[in-house]
Amino acid sequence: MLIYDLSKCGTVPKYIYLYMCIKEDILTGKLKPGEKLPSKRALADHHNLGVVTVANCYEQLLSEGYIVSYERKGYFVEELSELQNRSPGSSQLPLAEPAGEEAAPVSAEIGEQPEAEEEDREYSFDFKANRASLDLFPRATWNQLMRKTLYQEDDSLYTTPPYNGLYILRKAIAGYLERERGMYVDPSQIIIGAGTEYLYSRLTQLFGRHSIFGFEDPGYKNLAAITASYGNPCRFIPSDGSGLRVDLLDDSGVDVVHVSPANQFPTGRTMPARRRAELFEWVSRVKKRYIIEDDYDSEFRYKGRYIVPMFADGASEKVIYMNTFSKTMVPSLRISYMVLPKNLVEKYRETVSFYSCTVSSFEQYTLAHFISEGYFERHINRLKNYYRKIRLSLISAVQQSKLADISEIIEHNAGTHFLLEVHTRLTSEEIRTAAEKADINLRMYADYCDFVPQEMNRAIVVNYAGVQEEKIPEMVARLEMMFPECS
């Protein structure tokens, strides 16, 4: 029987504390690969817990790939290779030391394609636009903080911000990452920029033209286009059910690989712990290798807790962490950030710090107050509740429509989109034409692939970020009209 002192959980929910205890025992080898875990009922009775508490704990371990479940047999510890047999505490549980004081000074998002002029058209339903309704944004609070910024900040509000962004914002982000992601970083490791693509262009210059970049296939193609525009070779690495195939990286010659382990776009899959271990092993073999971890919508998980970033999972010296506020805030606020490993901070300053920070001091001060005063986390919780409701309503409407007989929904309780795999005699181009006639703007799964699997050639990426609940019935009706099999 697993024995833990749950009285030490403090303010941490018991299912999370139990999850962290079991995860630590797996990583340190106390629980061996293949070892059977107690049943939910047995573990709950032993610790005087509710079965739901243990079920939530096991669900989180399953989602991250630390355990596997076999029907009628139970739960077993997964084989994790390089992640296991660490020293206790190395997985960055909340016992890790916080970051110290700051050291000496040192545009489009995933799921969106470049805007073409002909796409200025307004659609009745837009599955492409990755934006929530502006009604969800706390405008009154934001306006109040803007006024506060104008009246309270000193002359620094009107001067050029440091190349890496204002310290007050970097400190607020560092605090947020510690509270919400288990990441302990110094503000000096954080770089602020106007959009993920801007920051990515700086990374391309940082690594130089001789570095080969790898990207998930399927995946977000704009970043590869940016990399190629700077003269760097790019490779698209096929993915399977566990994410990017690490076994293909050596032959590809890739030095820097871009992944989205918490929610791979557009499949929505979470990279399990075993595949992460393989990626950690690959990156650690050669000094010049790095992982770019894009955590673009990790805030939106509807089952269990957040997925621990790779940066916080024992490989922070080889992982560059990237995230954005553009999706969680408003379209006009083009603020993204990245967290560099400490061993790259000085190199970044020496190589590309001549670029000015592309975000105004005014916006940076306002966002810093928005985060540090707790408004951002409350806003995220509101968005999660909204997206959860829209997601359930939309999936239910599809399942109760004629589409249910000719389609399959592929989603993983995360993000703001799902895949609708349609079994139809229409070709992908005919689907696009039908969507235009139905006044629907959509993207196909194939738009994000270098190689398109035959079975996914007619899959639609349904982005529900901007869908209004009262319009879901009409939207589903228009989808039905697109396919002759529904008539």
N, C-alpha and C positions, 0 to 999 in steps of 0.2 A: 504494500500500500504506500502511496505517496504521502509523505508527512511534511507539512509546512506550517509555520507559525503565522496564521492569518491575522493575528492581533497587530502585526507590524505594518499592515497595509495603510494605516493612517487614513488620509482622505482619498486614497486611490480606490476606485471601485473594486470589490473583491474578485470579480471575474478577471479583471485586468491584472491584479496582483498575482492571482493563481496562474494566469497565462505566462507572466514574466518568470515565475518560479519554475514552471515546467520547461519553458524555453531555455532558461539558464542551465537546467540539469541536462537537457539534450545537447546544448552547445559544449558543455564541459565534459561530456561523456559519461556522466552519472547514469543517464538513461541511454541504453545502447540501441543502435539501429536494429529494428525488428522487434524490440521489446514491446510487449502488450501493455497498454495503459488500463487502469481500472475502469470499469463501466461508469457512466455518468451517475447512476444511482448509488453505486458503492462509494465513489469519491465524495459525493454530496453528503451521504450519511456519515462518513468518517469525519468530515470537517464541519458537520452541522450546517450545511449550506443547502440552498434550494437547488433542485436539479437544473433549473433554468440557468443559474449562475455557472455551473460546470459546463452546461451545453454551450453557453456563450464563449467560455474559455476554449473549449475544444474546437468550436467553429472558427475562432481566430487562428488557432494553431494550424487548422486545416487550410484556411485561406492563404496562409503564408508558407505552406508546404513543409512544416516541421513534423507533422504526423499525417498518416493516411488512414482512411476508413474502409473497411471491408464489410459488406452486408452480412449480417448474422454472425460476424466474427468479432467486431469491435475496432478499437483504435490502436495503431501501432506507430512506433517511432520510425521516421523516414531516415534513409541513408543520406547523410549530408556532406560527406567527404571533408573538404578543407574547412568547412565552418565548424566542425566538431573538434573536440579535444583542445579547446582554448582554456586559458587559465580562467578561474572564476571571476566574474565581473567584467570580462572583456567585451561582452555584448552590449555595453552601454545601457545597463539598467539605470534607474534614477539615482544610483549610488555614485555615478561618475562625477568628477570634479567640474564645477562650473568654469566658464571662460574667465580669464582675467581682464585687466584693463587693456584698452586699445594700444597696439604697438605704434611705432613711428609711422607716419603716413605711408603708406605703401601704394518688333512691330507686328507682326501678326503672330497668332498663337496656334497651337496644335489644333487640328480640325478645321482650319481655314485655308483656302487656296487664295492665290493673288486675285485681287479684284480686277476684272476686265471692264472696260468702259461699257460694253453692252450689258453688264450685269448691274448697272445702276437701277434697273427696273425693280419696282416693288412687287413682291409676290404675295398672294393671299396666305401662303404657308411657305416658310423658309427653313428647310432642314439643314441648310448650309451655315447660316449665321449662328455663331456660337456665343450668343449674348442673351442674358436674362432680361426680363421686362424692367424698364427703368423705374416702374412703380415699386420695385423691391428695394431700391437703393434709398438709404436714409438721408434724403436731401437736406432736411432741416438740420440734422446733426452735422453733416458735412459743411453746410453753409455757416453754422455757428463756429465750427473749428477754423474755417477760413478767416472769419472775422477775428477770432482769437489770435490767429497767426499774424494778421496785419497789425493788431494793436499791441501784442506782447513781445514779438521778436525784435531783436536789435538790428543794427545795420547789415548783419550777415545775410538778412533776407534779400538784400539788393546786390550782393556781390556774387561772383561766379563760384558755384559750389566746387568742392574738391573733385578730382577726376573719378573717384570711387563713390561719390555721394556724400551727403551730410552725415556726420557722426550720429546725430540724434535719430535719424531714420535707421541707420545701420544697427544702432544699439537696440532700437525697438524691434527690428526684425530678428536680431539675435535672441532677444527675450522670447519672442513668439515661437521661434524654432525650438527653443529649450522646452517651453511649456507644451507645445502641441506636436512636436516631432521627435523629442528625445535627442536633439542635436545640440552639442555644446561647442559653440564657435565663438571666436573673438570678432568683434565688429570690423577689425582690420582685414578679415578674410572675405568680407561682403563687398560686392561691386553692384552699384545701382545703374540701370540703363533704361532707355525708352524702348522696351519691348525685347522679347526673347531673341528675335532675329538680329537686333543690334548687338546684343551681348555675344551671340554666336559668332558674328563677324570678328569681334575682338579676340575670341578664342582661336579662331582660324589664324589670325596674325600672330598670336602668342606662340602657337606651335610651329608655325613656319610652313613654307610650301612643300617641304619634303615629307611632311607627316601625311599618312593615309588615314582617311576617316571612314568609319563603318556605320551603316544605318540599318535599322530593322526593316525587313520587307515582309509584310506591308508596313508602312510607316508614313511619317510626315516628310514630304519630298522637298519642301521649301528650304529646309536647313541644308540638304545636300546641294541644292542649287547655289546657295550662298557660298558654301565651301568650294565648289567647283569654280565659282567666279573669282576666287582668290588664287586659283591655279593648283589647288590641292586635289589629288586623286581621291575618288570616292568609290566605295564598294557597298552594294546592297546585300545584306546577309539574310538568307531565308530564316523564317521562324517556324516553330512547331507549336504544339499545345502548351509548352512551358515557356515560350518566348524565343528570343534570339538563339540560334544554334551556335553555341560556343565552340563546338567541335570543328566548325568551318572557319574560325577566325585565323588560325595559324596559316593556313594555305592562302588566305586572302591578303596577307601582309599588312593588315590593319594595325595602326598604332593607337588611335583614339576611337572609341566606339560610343555611339549615342543610343541610350535605351530609356524606356519609360516603364520601369519595373512595377510600379503601383497600379498602373492602368494603361496597358499598351494600346496605342491608337492604330487602327480603329477597332481592334478585336475586343478590347476591354479586359484582356486577361491580366492576371497578377503573376509576376515571375515567382515561382516557388523557391523555397530556400535552397533546394538542391541545385537548381540552375544558377542561382546567385553564387553558390559556392564554386561552381565551375568557372563563372566569370571572374570571381576574386582570384582564383588560382591562375587563370590566364593573364590577368593584368599584373599580377605580382612577379611574373617570371622575367619580365623585361622592364628596365628602368624607365624607358620613354613612353610606356603604355599608360593610358588613362581611360577612365570611364566618365562620360557626361551623363548624369542622371537627371532626366527631365521629369519633374514632379508636378506637371502642369495643372492637374485638377484633383490632387490627392485629398483636398478638403471634402470631396463629395463621395463618401462611402456610406451606404445605407444599411449595412449589416456588419456588426463588429466594430472594432476600433480602427484607426488609421494603420496603414501598412508602414512598418518602420523603414525609413529611407536607407539605401545602401550606405550613404555617407555616415549614418549613425550606427551601422551594423558591423563595425570593425575594420573598415577600409577607407577611412577618411583621408588618408594621405594619397590615395589613388583615384578618388572620386571628386568630380566637380558637380556640385548640386545646383540646379536651376529651377526657378519658379517665377510666377507672375501674379500681379494684381489685376491685370487687364480683364480676366474672365470673371473674377469675383466682385469687381467694382463696377465701373462704367466704361464704355468704349473709349471715351476721350482721355481717360487716365492711363497713359501708356507707360506704366512703371513695372519693370521686371527686375530680378536680381539673381545673382549667382554667388555661391560660396566656394571659394578656392581652397584647395589643400594648403596648409601652411607653407609647404615647400615650393608653391608656385606664386605666393604673394609678392615676393621680391622680384621674381622674373617678370611678373605682370607689370609692376611699377617701372622697371627698366625698359620694357619692350613697348608698351602701348599706353602709358599714362599721359602721353602728350595729347591724347584725345580728351576733350572736355566732357564732363558729365552732361548727358543729353536730357536731363529732367530738371525743371526749374526748381529753385530753392523754395518758392512759395508752395508748390505741390508737395515737395518732400517734407517740409515742416508740418503741413496739414495732415499728411498721411501718418507721420510719426505720432502725432497726437491721437489720431484715429485708432492706431494700434495700441499705444501704451496706455490709453485710458479705457481699453476694453471694448470699444465699439466694433472693432473689426471682428472679433470672435463672436459677438452677439449677432452681427450681420451674417456671418458664415452659418451659424445655427439656423437663422431664419431661411437662408437660401436652401440649406439641406432639407428642411421641412417642406419647403415649396417644391423642390425638385422631386423629393420622395413622393409627394402627392401627385404631381404631374405624371411621373413615371408609372405609378400604379394605375392611374386612370387611363393613360394611353395604352398600356399593355392590355388592360382589361377590355378596352374598347376594340382593340385589334383581335383579341381572342374571341370576342363575341360577334365579330363581323364575318362576312364571307371570306375575308382574307385568311381566316384561321385554317381553312381547308387547303390553301395553296402556299402557305408560308410558315416559316419557323423564326421565332424571336431568339436572338443570341445576345445575352447580356449577363453581366456579372456583378450586379448590385453596386455599381460605382459609376462615376462620371455623369455626363449629361447626354449620352447618346446610347443607342443600341443598334444592332444589325438586324435587318429584316431580310431573311433569305427567302426569295420568292421562287416558287416552282411554276414557271410560266413558259409558254411557247414564244413569247416576245424575246427579241434579242436585247442586249443592254442598251443599244442605241434606240431601239423602239421604246424601251422603258423611259429613256430620257425625253423622247418626243412626246410620249403620253403625259409625262409630268408637266411639260411645258403647256400642253393643252389644258391640263387640270389646274394651271397656275400654281404649281409647286416647284420650288427650287430645291434640287437635291444633288447629292453626291453619291456615286456608286463605290462600293468596296474596291472595285478595280482601279479607281482613281488614285489609290494610295499604294498600288502594287507595282513592282518591277516584273514579277511573274504572278499571273492570276490563276489560282486553282479553278478548275472547271466547275466545281460545285458551288463556288462563290461568285461566279461571273454575273449573276443577277441579284446579288445582295445589295441592299440599299442601306446607307448610313443615315439613320433617323436621329437627328439632333433635336432634342426637345427643350433646349434651354430657353427659347423664346416662345414656346407654345402656351397659349392661354387655355385654361381648363375648359371654359365654356365653348371653345371652338373645336375641341377634340372630336365630337361626333361628325361635324362637317368635314374635318380633315380626313378622318378615316373613310368617310363616304367618297371623297375625291380619290383616295387611294384605291378603293374598290373599283371605281370607274376606269382606272388606268388599265386593268387587266381583264381580258375577255373571259377568263375562267370564272370571274365573279358575276358575270351577267346571267 
